[in-house]
Amino acid sequence: MKALKMSLILALVVLAVTSCTTFKASGLSYTTAPAQQTSLGTFHTEVWVNGFLGASGGTKLFNISSDFTDQAVKDAIQKEIAAKGGTAAVDVTIENQASFVDIILNAITDDLYAPSNLIISGTIVK
C-alpha cells in the first residue's frame, strides 16, 4: 500500500513539472529583403497566448481558431527586427507549448479555454 502511494505521488510530481510541445517549425524566413544579408545577432522571445475553442498548444476544434497565434508570432518577430535595426528574421524557430496547468485548464473548461506559450527564436539580418 505504501509503495502504491509513493508511486502515485511520484507520478503526480512528474506530471506537474512536465510540459508538452505540440507544434514546432524550424528554418523559416520572414523577409522582404534581398538575398545578400548581414547578421545582426540572434533573438529568443516567449509570448503567452490565450486560445479558445480547442486544445492547449495544439489543433483547434473545427479549425475555428487555428490561426490565432499568427498575429502574436508576426508581432514578436517584427518587434525583434526593429529592436536590432534589421530588415528580416531568418532561421526562425517557433514552438507552441502547453504546460501541465494549461492542459488541466483546457480539460476543466472542456476545450473552451486553450492557453499556451509561444517560444520564438532566430537570427536578425540586414
C-alpha positions, 0 to 999 in steps of 0.5 A, spaced: 500 500 500 505 504 501 509 503 495 502 504 491 502 511 494 509 513 493 508 511 486 502 515 485 505 521 488 511 520 484 507 520 478 503 526 480 510 530 481 512 528 474 506 530 471 506 537 474 513 539 472 512 536 465 510 540 459 508 538 452 510 541 445 505 540 440 507 544 434 514 546 432 517 549 425 524 550 424 528 554 418 523 559 416 524 566 413 520 572 414 523 577 409 522 582 404 529 583 403 534 581 398 538 575 398 545 578 400 544 579 408 548 581 414 547 578 421 545 582 426 545 577 432 540 572 434 533 573 438 529 568 443 522 571 445 516 567 449 509 570 448 503 567 452 497 566 448 490 565 450 486 560 445 479 558 445 475 553 442 480 547 442 486 544 445 492 547 449 498 548 444 495 544 439 489 543 433 483 547 434 476 544 434 473 545 427 479 549 425 475 555 428 481 558 431 487 555 428 490 561 426 490 565 432 497 565 434 499 568 427 498 575 429 502 574 436 508 570 432 508 576 426 508 581 432 514 578 436 518 577 430 517 584 427 518 587 434 525 583 434 527 586 427 526 593 429 529 592 436 536 590 432 535 595 426 534 589 421 530 588 415 528 580 416 528 574 421 531 568 418 532 561 421 526 562 425 524 557 430 517 557 433 514 552 438 507 552 441 507 549 448 502 547 453 504 546 460 501 541 465 496 547 468 494 549 461 492 542 459 488 541 466 485 548 464 483 546 457 480 539 460 476 543 466 473 548 461 472 542 456 476 545 450 473 552 451 479 555 454 486 553 450 492 557 453 499 556 451 506 559 450 509 561 444 517 560 444 520 564 438 527 564 436 532 566 430 537 570 427 536 578 425 539 580 418 540 586 414 
